[in-house]
């Protein structure tokens, strides 16, 4: 079990083609702040039918995209 499972499940349950979440929203979902380990764990999301798209440090957002 990954510390990001709750986030991956949230993205899957939303069922949207593309979903943009702020770092703050992600922290609310996880109960912990997003950190550099996110880059390591993001590949897990493909098991849920999604992938991590653009990560904007300036806007502090992450875009999640459904895999075709």
Backbone torsions as a table, in degrees:
resi	resn	phi	psi	omega
1	UNK	NA	133.1	-177.8
2	UNK	-98.4	152.3	177.2
3	UNK	-67.9	-11.2	179.7
4	UNK	-100.8	2.6	-178.2
5	UNK	-54.9	-40.3	-179.7
6	UNK	-62.1	-37.7	177.9
7	UNK	-69.0	-45.3	-179.5
8	UNK	-61.2	-41.4	179.4
9	UNK	-65.7	-39.5	177.7
10	UNK	-60.8	-46.4	179.5
11	UNK	-61.8	-45.2	-179.7
12	UNK	-62.6	-43.9	-178.2
13	UNK	-66.5	-31.3	176.7
14	UNK	-63.3	-35.7	173.7
15	UNK	67.7	18.5	-178.5
16	UNK	-85.9	150.8	178.0
17	UNK	-60.8	-42.7	179.6
18	UNK	-140.6	138.1	-176.5
19	UNK	-137.9	129.4	178.5
20	UNK	-112.2	123.1	178.1
21	UNK	-122.5	143.7	175.5
22	UNK	-81.8	161.4	175.9
23	UNK	-57.6	-36.9	-179.8
24	UNK	-65.5	-42.4	177.5
25	UNK	-63.0	-40.8	178.7
26	UNK	-63.2	-42.2	178.0
27	UNK	-62.2	-40.0	178.5
28	UNK	-63.0	-39.2	-180.0
29	UNK	-68.3	-43.2	-175.1
30	UNK	-85.6	-29.2	-173.7
31	UNK	82.1	5.6	177.8
32	UNK	-140.6	152.7	177.6
33	UNK	-71.6	148.8	175.6
34	UNK	-70.0	140.1	179.3
35	UNK	-137.2	-173.9	-176.1
36	UNK	-63.7	-22.3	178.8
37	UNK	-65.0	-18.4	176.9
38	UNK	-54.9	-38.9	-179.4
39	UNK	-63.0	-34.2	178.6
40	UNK	-73.4	-41.1	-173.6
41	UNK	-86.1	-13.3	-173.9
42	UNK	-59.7	-23.7	179.3
43	UNK	-66.4	-20.8	177.5
44	UNK	-62.5	-27.5	-175.6
45	UNK	-61.9	-25.6	179.8
46	UNK	-62.8	-26.0	175.9
47	UNK	-65.9	-17.2	-179.5
48	UNK	-103.2	4.7	177.6
49	UNK	86.3	15.4	-178.8
50	UNK	-132.1	167.6	173.3
51	UNK	-138.6	155.7	176.0
52	UNK	-82.7	124.9	178.1
53	UNK	-93.5	-120.5	-176.8
54	UNK	-77.9	133.3	171.9
55	UNK	-110.6	116.5	-178.9
56	UNK	-105.6	112.8	177.0
57	UNK	-73.0	-33.5	-179.2
58	UNK	-66.4	-48.3	-179.8
59	UNK	-86.5	-12.6	-176.0
60	UNK	55.5	54.6	178.9
61	UNK	-134.0	159.2	174.7
62	UNK	-130.9	134.1	175.9
63	UNK	-105.2	128.4	178.3
64	UNK	-109.1	135.2	-177.7
65	UNK	-126.1	138.0	177.1
66	UNK	-69.7	139.4	178.6
67	UNK	-81.1	131.8	-179.9
68	UNK	-71.1	NA	NA
